[in-house]
Amino acid sequence: MDVMKTKKQTKLFSARNIGMVTFIIVAFTFYFSSYSDADSQSIDRDKLQFAKVDFGSMEISIEGFGNLRSKNQTLITTPSVATVEEIVLKPGAMVTPESVILRLSNPELEVELMNAELELVRQSASLRLLELNHERELINEEEQLYEFKAQLEATQFKLAAEGELVGDGIVPKLTYMETQLKEKQMTKRLELKGKRFEQLKLVNAETVNIQRELINQQQGEYDAVKRRHSMLTVTANMHGVLQELPVELGQSLTAGQPLALIGGVDEFVALVKVPQSRVGSIEVGQRAVVDTRRDMVQAEVARINPSVEDGAVTVELLLLGELPQSTRLGLNVDAEIFINQLENISYVKRPANVRANSSATIFKLSEDGKSASTETVVFGAESGRKLQVVSGAVANETIILTDLSKYDGVSKLQIKN
């Protein structure tokens, strides 16, 4: 006999269906929770840096970095081929004009100096001998001239006596005429001898002058060699500090090779590097401030190097006024050069990863300080670590300077104390 089977009714809320519904509810809950977290997250206050937007005037400046150098420097070079015999002072030593830095040696220069001195002595001795010979020659000539004058006087006395006796017939007229002729001849000869004597004195004087010129020439050569020899003892020749000493003990040197760099300590300049893209705004005479890490020193632009190195240009700043004790040669410094001044503008300290003349999305602090929301801010000119605020923020509002790039897509941050 056939038995009729009754079909079981399917349960609406089976265990399998309940599990699926539960999964869907959890998934939706997680989705909305994630969406809510992406839109708003929290961060500790002590991890943030804040800055308030100010209003007023802002000096436009360009920053640079470099080091201090002496305004007045002296480079000492080798006078001739030499060898470093002794190093007396090391870099950093304070020096005076008489301070000995190095002692060099050059045997060939020693020999040259000795020969020049001997030649000078020989020339001087020749002058003394020449003067003695001239003196003896003039004495002999003067003695002969004196004897001839005496002979002429005797002849003149004889002529006078014969002139009184020739009329009485005591002295023949021929004898008298012979005496007259002799007197005339002797007078003429005496005149010639006098001229010869004067000419001899002139010739002797000129010969002495020539010898003196030879001595002066030799003296100049001797002085030049002696000066080169004295330069083997290297002195500072100025008040200052020994900055560089690019030689070693026993080193062989060529003529003109650098030995030492001396820098004065009265006036300093800062050689700072600024970006090539901004150097066009810098002019000689503009005001600047040099930061020695301990003091702020007023300065002005003195020179702009025309060459570019690694995308930067070197600008020379002259330090003004009385210098603080923190200024020393070679000190690394920061500098700020002021090129313009903007009036009645909003400005703020530069946020992280923000450049001048650009727009950026930053977090602006709420009035109660418990949260921060994103805002697109347009920035203008820069001045050191400050940026002009063109739009997006106004005076007395506070923005976050910290790099929050990891929160991209988050529009609001809850700030926890």
C-alpha positions, 0 to 999 in steps of 0.5 A: 500500500502506497504511503503518502510522504509529507514534504518538510517546510524550509525554515526561513531563518536557517543557520546558514542564512543567519551566518550570511546576514551576520557577515553582511552586517559586520562588513557594512559596519567595518566599511562605514567605520573605515570611511569615518576613520579616513575622514577624521583621525587623531594625533597627539599635540606634542607631535605638532608644531604650530605657527600663528599668521601675522600681519604687517611688514615683512622684509624679503630676504635670501638665505645663504651659508658659508664661512668667515674670512679675513678682508685683508690677506697676504700670500707668501711665496717662495723667493727661489728654489729652496728646501723647508728646513724648519717649521716654526709656526702652525696654522692658527697661530697669531703673528706679528710682522716679525714672527718667523713662520718657516726657515728655508735653505738654498746652498746655491743661493748661499754661494751666490750671496758670497760671490756677490759680496766678494765682487762688491769688496773687489770693486770697492778696493778698486775704487780706493786704489784708483783714487790713490793713483789719481791723487799721486798723479795730480800731486806729480803734475802739480809739482811739475807745474809749480817748478815750471812757474818758478822757471817762468818767474826767473825768466821774467826777472832776467828779462826785466834786468836785461831790459834796463841794461840793453840800453847801456849796451851792457846786454846785447840786444840779441840776448835780450830778444832771445830772453823775450822770446823764451818768456813768451814761450814759457808763458804759453806753455804754463797756460797749456800746462794749467789747462792740462792739469784741470783736464786731468782732474776732470778725467780722474773725477769721471773715472772715479764716477764710473767706478762708483757706478760699477760699485752701485751696480754691484751693490744692487746685485748684492742687495737683491741676492741678500734680500732673496737670502733673507727671505729664506727666513719666512716672516709674517710681515703683518699682524694677523693669524696664520691661516694656511701652511701648505708645506711639509718639513724637508719639502723641495720648493720651486720659485713662486710656490705658496708658503703661507696665507696670513689673514688680518683680524681687524676686518672680516668678510663672510663668503656665503653661497646662495642659490643661482636662481635668486642671486639676480635680486642681490645688489652690492650695498644691500643690508645683511645679517650674519649668524655666528650661532652665538651672535647676530652681526650686521653686514652688507653685500660687498661683492658678488662672484660672477661664476656659478659652482654647483648651482650656487653663487658666492656672495661676499658680505662685509661685517660691520661695527664692533665684532663679537668674540664669537667671530673667528677665521674659518667659522661656519655661519648662516647669512640673511640678505635683505632685498626688499620689504613688503608692507601690510601683508599676512605672513607665517613661518614656512610649513614643511614641504611648502615652497614660495609662490605656490599653493598647498593644502595645510591643516588649520587649527580650529578656534578651540584648538581641539581639531584641525581641518585642511585648507588650500593656502596660496603662498607668495614671496619668501623671507628666510623661514617666512612666507607671505600668505596670499589667500586661505589664511588670515591674521591670528589664525594658526596653522600646523607646520609639521609634515603631515603628508602621511595623512593625505586624504584626511580632511580633519584631525582630532588633536589629543592633549 
